[in-house]
Amino acid sequence: MNGLQGILNCLENASGEIFIDEPIRVEALGCIERMLDFTKNHPDLLAKAQHGFVKNIGAA
């Protein structure tokens, strides 16, 4: 599990680098870009917290 202290250590020490084979990286990047494009083009479909609840998820 990632904790705040571990993340801080990675950022301060430039440690914790993960190496991924290029074909996997390219495929993953495509997925991330599709998700970002979807949220950019459909902001009305994003869940927004209302009174402590997130639409279709429950308590936030």
MARMINU-342422 format. One record per atom (N, C-alpha, C, O): residue number from 1; atom name; y, z, x. Coordinates in steps of 0.02 Angstrom, whole numbers, plus 50000, padded with zeros to 5 digits. Layout:
BEGIN
+------+------+-------+-------+-------+
| resi | name | north |    up |  east |
+------+------+-------+-------+-------+
|  NUM |   CA |     Y |     Z |     X |
...
+------+------+-------+-------+-------+
This chain:
BEGIN
+------+------+-------+-------+-------+
| resi | name | north |    up |  east |
+------+------+-------+-------+-------+
|    1 |    N | 49940 | 50000 | 50042 |
|    1 |   CA | 50000 | 50000 | 50000 |
|    1 |    C | 50062 | 50000 | 50044 |
|    1 |    O | 50064 | 50032 | 50097 |
|    2 |    N | 50112 | 49965 | 50022 |
|    2 |   CA | 50176 | 49963 | 50058 |
|    2 |    C | 50221 | 50018 | 50031 |
|    2 |    O | 50231 | 50024 | 49970 |
|    3 |    N | 50246 | 50059 | 50075 |
|    3 |   CA | 50295 | 50110 | 50057 |
|    3 |    C | 50362 | 50092 | 50086 |
|    3 |    O | 50367 | 50048 | 50129 |
|    4 |    N | 50413 | 50127 | 50064 |
|    4 |   CA | 50480 | 50112 | 50089 |
|    4 |    C | 50485 | 50125 | 50164 |
|    4 |    O | 50519 | 50087 | 50199 |
|    5 |    N | 50452 | 50177 | 50189 |
|    5 |   CA | 50455 | 50191 | 50261 |
|    5 |    C | 50422 | 50135 | 50301 |
|    5 |    O | 50448 | 50115 | 50353 |
|    6 |    N | 50365 | 50110 | 50277 |
|    6 |   CA | 50332 | 50055 | 50311 |
|    6 |    C | 50373 | 49992 | 50312 |
|    6 |    O | 50376 | 49956 | 50362 |
|    7 |    N | 50406 | 49978 | 50256 |
|    7 |   CA | 50449 | 49919 | 50253 |
|    7 |    C | 50508 | 49927 | 50300 |
|    7 |    O | 50527 | 49880 | 50335 |
|    8 |    N | 50538 | 49986 | 50301 |
|    8 |   CA | 50593 | 50000 | 50347 |
|    8 |    C | 50572 | 49990 | 50419 |
|    8 |    O | 50608 | 49961 | 50459 |
|    9 |    N | 50512 | 50016 | 50437 |
|    9 |   CA | 50487 | 50008 | 50505 |
|    9 |    C | 50479 | 49934 | 50523 |
|    9 |    O | 50497 | 49913 | 50578 |
|   10 |    N | 50453 | 49895 | 50477 |
|   10 |   CA | 50444 | 49823 | 50489 |
|   10 |    C | 50511 | 49789 | 50501 |
|   10 |    O | 50518 | 49748 | 50547 |
|   11 |    N | 50561 | 49806 | 50461 |
|   11 |   CA | 50626 | 49774 | 50468 |
|   11 |    C | 50661 | 49796 | 50532 |
|   11 |    O | 50692 | 49755 | 50566 |
|   12 |    N | 50657 | 49860 | 50549 |
|   12 |   CA | 50690 | 49885 | 50609 |
|   12 |    C | 50656 | 49862 | 50673 |
|   12 |    O | 50690 | 49849 | 50723 |
|   13 |    N | 50590 | 49857 | 50672 |
|   13 |   CA | 50553 | 49841 | 50733 |
|   13 |    C | 50526 | 49770 | 50736 |
|   13 |    O | 50493 | 49751 | 50784 |
|   14 |    N | 50541 | 49731 | 50684 |
|   14 |   CA | 50515 | 49662 | 50680 |
|   14 |    C | 50439 | 49662 | 50690 |
|   14 |    O | 50412 | 49619 | 50725 |
|   15 |    N | 50406 | 49709 | 50658 |
|   15 |   CA | 50333 | 49714 | 50665 |
|   15 |    C | 50300 | 49697 | 50598 |
|   15 |    O | 50334 | 49687 | 50548 |
|   16 |    N | 50234 | 49692 | 50599 |
|   16 |   CA | 50198 | 49680 | 50537 |
|   16 |    C | 50194 | 49607 | 50517 |
|   16 |    O | 50185 | 49591 | 50459 |
|   17 |    N | 50203 | 49563 | 50565 |
|   17 |   CA | 50201 | 49491 | 50551 |
|   17 |    C | 50132 | 49470 | 50528 |
|   17 |    O | 50081 | 49493 | 50555 |
|   18 |    N | 50129 | 49427 | 50478 |
|   18 |   CA | 50066 | 49401 | 50451 |
|   18 |    C | 50063 | 49327 | 50466 |
|   18 |    O | 50111 | 49290 | 50453 |
|   19 |    N | 50007 | 49304 | 50492 |
|   19 |   CA | 49998 | 49233 | 50508 |
|   19 |    C | 49954 | 49202 | 50455 |
|   19 |    O | 49901 | 49228 | 50438 |
|   20 |    N | 49975 | 49145 | 50429 |
|   20 |   CA | 49939 | 49110 | 50376 |
|   20 |    C | 49930 | 49038 | 50398 |
|   20 |    O | 49976 | 49007 | 50425 |
|   21 |    N | 49870 | 49011 | 50386 |
|   21 |   CA | 49857 | 48941 | 50404 |
|   21 |    C | 49906 | 48896 | 50365 |
|   21 |    O | 49922 | 48909 | 50307 |
|   22 |    N | 49928 | 48842 | 50397 |
|   22 |   CA | 49979 | 48798 | 50368 |
|   22 |    C | 49960 | 48770 | 50300 |
|   22 |    O | 50003 | 48770 | 50256 |
|   23 |    N | 49899 | 48746 | 50288 |
|   23 |   CA | 49883 | 48720 | 50221 |
|   23 |    C | 49890 | 48773 | 50166 |
|   23 |    O | 49912 | 48756 | 50111 |
|   24 |    N | 49872 | 48835 | 50180 |
|   24 |   CA | 49880 | 48888 | 50131 |
|   24 |    C | 49953 | 48904 | 50120 |
|   24 |    O | 49974 | 48915 | 50063 |
|   25 |    N | 49993 | 48905 | 50174 |
|   25 |   CA | 50065 | 48919 | 50169 |
|   25 |    C | 50099 | 48867 | 50125 |
|   25 |    O | 50140 | 48884 | 50083 |
|   26 |    N | 50082 | 48803 | 50136 |
|   26 |   CA | 50113 | 48749 | 50098 |
|   26 |    C | 50096 | 48755 | 50024 |
|   26 |    O | 50139 | 48747 | 49981 |
|   27 |    N | 50033 | 48770 | 50010 |
|   27 |   CA | 50012 | 48777 | 49940 |
|   27 |    C | 50046 | 48837 | 49906 |
|   27 |    O | 50068 | 48832 | 49849 |
|   28 |    N | 50051 | 48892 | 49942 |
|   28 |   CA | 50084 | 48952 | 49915 |
|   28 |    C | 50158 | 48939 | 49904 |
|   28 |    O | 50186 | 48961 | 49854 |
|   29 |    N | 50190 | 48905 | 49951 |
|   29 |   CA | 50261 | 48889 | 49944 |
|   29 |    C | 50272 | 48847 | 49881 |
|   29 |    O | 50322 | 48858 | 49846 |
|   30 |    N | 50228 | 48800 | 49868 |
|   30 |   CA | 50234 | 48759 | 49807 |
|   30 |    C | 50233 | 48802 | 49744 |
|   30 |    O | 50272 | 48790 | 49698 |
|   31 |    N | 50189 | 48851 | 49743 |
|   31 |   CA | 50184 | 48897 | 49685 |
|   31 |    C | 50249 | 48937 | 49677 |
|   31 |    O | 50275 | 48944 | 49622 |
|   32 |    N | 50274 | 48963 | 49732 |
|   32 |   CA | 50335 | 49003 | 49730 |
|   32 |    C | 50394 | 48960 | 49707 |
|   32 |    O | 50434 | 48982 | 49666 |
|   33 |    N | 50399 | 48899 | 49732 |
|   33 |   CA | 50454 | 48854 | 49712 |
|   33 |    C | 50449 | 48837 | 49638 |
|   33 |    O | 50501 | 48834 | 49604 |
|   34 |    N | 50389 | 48827 | 49611 |
|   34 |   CA | 50382 | 48814 | 49539 |
|   34 |    C | 50404 | 48874 | 49498 |
|   34 |    O | 50436 | 48866 | 49446 |
|   35 |    N | 50387 | 48934 | 49520 |
|   35 |   CA | 50408 | 48995 | 49484 |
|   35 |    C | 50484 | 49001 | 49485 |
|   35 |    O | 50514 | 49017 | 49434 |
|   36 |    N | 50515 | 48990 | 49543 |
|   36 |   CA | 50587 | 48995 | 49548 |
|   36 |    C | 50622 | 48942 | 49506 |
|   36 |    O | 50672 | 48956 | 49474 |
|   37 |    N | 50596 | 48881 | 49506 |
|   37 |   CA | 50624 | 48827 | 49465 |
|   37 |    C | 50618 | 48844 | 49391 |
|   37 |    O | 50665 | 48832 | 49352 |
|   38 |    N | 50561 | 48873 | 49371 |
|   38 |   CA | 50552 | 48891 | 49301 |
|   38 |    C | 50604 | 48943 | 49279 |
|   38 |    O | 50635 | 48936 | 49227 |
|   39 |    N | 50614 | 48995 | 49320 |
|   39 |   CA | 50662 | 49047 | 49301 |
|   39 |    C | 50733 | 49020 | 49301 |
|   39 |    O | 50775 | 49042 | 49262 |
|   40 |    N | 50747 | 48973 | 49346 |
|   40 |   CA | 50814 | 48942 | 49348 |
|   40 |    C | 50826 | 48900 | 49286 |
|   40 |    O | 50881 | 48900 | 49258 |
|   41 |    N | 50775 | 48863 | 49264 |
|   41 |   CA | 50782 | 48817 | 49208 |
|   41 |    C | 50771 | 48849 | 49140 |
|   41 |    O | 50787 | 48819 | 49089 |
|   42 |    N | 50742 | 48909 | 49138 |
|   42 |   CA | 50727 | 48943 | 49074 |
|   42 |    C | 50749 | 49016 | 49076 |
|   42 |    O | 50707 | 49060 | 49065 |
|   43 |    N | 50812 | 49030 | 49089 |
|   43 |   CA | 50834 | 49100 | 49094 |
|   43 |    C | 50825 | 49138 | 49028 |
|   43 |    O | 50818 | 49199 | 49028 |
|   44 |    N | 50825 | 49102 | 48972 |
|   44 |   CA | 50817 | 49135 | 48907 |
|   44 |    C | 50747 | 49162 | 48895 |
|   44 |    O | 50737 | 49204 | 48851 |
|   45 |    N | 50698 | 49140 | 48934 |
|   45 |   CA | 50629 | 49162 | 48926 |
|   45 |    C | 50612 | 49222 | 48969 |
|   45 |    O | 50557 | 49249 | 48965 |
|   46 |    N | 50659 | 49244 | 49012 |
|   46 |   CA | 50645 | 49301 | 49056 |
|   46 |    C | 50648 | 49365 | 49016 |
|   46 |    O | 50691 | 49374 | 48972 |
|   47 |    N | 50603 | 49411 | 49031 |
|   47 |   CA | 50603 | 49476 | 48998 |
|   47 |    C | 50663 | 49516 | 49023 |
|   47 |    O | 50677 | 49517 | 49083 |
|   48 |    N | 50697 | 49548 | 48977 |
|   48 |   CA | 50753 | 49590 | 48995 |
|   48 |    C | 50741 | 49660 | 48966 |
|   48 |    O | 50719 | 49667 | 48909 |
|   49 |    N | 50757 | 49710 | 49005 |
|   49 |   CA | 50748 | 49780 | 48983 |
|   49 |    C | 50796 | 49794 | 48926 |
|   49 |    O | 50855 | 49778 | 48929 |
|   50 |    N | 50769 | 49825 | 48873 |
|   50 |   CA | 50810 | 49845 | 48816 |
|   50 |    C | 50789 | 49915 | 48796 |
|   50 |    O | 50733 | 49925 | 48773 |
|   51 |    N | 50833 | 49963 | 48805 |
|   51 |   CA | 50819 | 50032 | 48785 |
|   51 |    C | 50756 | 50059 | 48818 |
|   51 |    O | 50717 | 50095 | 48786 |
|   52 |    N | 50745 | 50044 | 48881 |
|   52 |   CA | 50688 | 50071 | 48918 |
|   52 |    C | 50624 | 50032 | 48910 |
|   52 |    O | 50573 | 50052 | 48937 |
|   53 |    N | 50625 | 49976 | 48874 |
|   53 |   CA | 50565 | 49936 | 48865 |
|   53 |    C | 50578 | 49865 | 48890 |
|   53 |    O | 50633 | 49839 | 48884 |
|   54 |    N | 50526 | 49834 | 48916 |
|   54 |   CA | 50529 | 49765 | 48938 |
|   54 |    C | 50489 | 49724 | 48888 |
|   54 |    O | 50432 | 49740 | 48873 |
|   55 |    N | 50519 | 49672 | 48861 |
|   55 |   CA | 50489 | 49630 | 48810 |
|   55 |    C | 50419 | 49608 | 48831 |
|   55 |    O | 50409 | 49584 | 48887 |
|   56 |    N | 50371 | 49615 | 48788 |
|   56 |   CA | 50301 | 49595 | 48797 |
|   56 |    C | 50264 | 49634 | 48851 |
|   56 |    O | 50208 | 49616 | 48868 |
|   57 |    N | 50295 | 49686 | 48879 |
|   57 |   CA | 50262 | 49725 | 48931 |
|   57 |    C | 50257 | 49799 | 48910 |
|   57 |    O | 50204 | 49829 | 48915 |
|   58 |    N | 50311 | 49827 | 48886 |
|   58 |   CA | 50312 | 49898 | 48868 |
|   58 |    C | 50364 | 49936 | 48906 |
|   58 |    O | 50414 | 49908 | 48928 |
|   59 |    N | 50352 | 49999 | 48914 |
|   59 |   CA | 50401 | 50043 | 48947 |
|   59 |    C | 50411 | 50021 | 49019 |
|   59 |    O | 50363 | 50006 | 49054 |
|   60 |    N | 50473 | 50021 | 49040 |
|   60 |   CA | 50489 | 50001 | 49108 |
|   60 |    C | 50506 | 50062 | 49149 |
|   60 |    O | 50522 | 50056 | 49209 |
+------+------+-------+-------+-------+
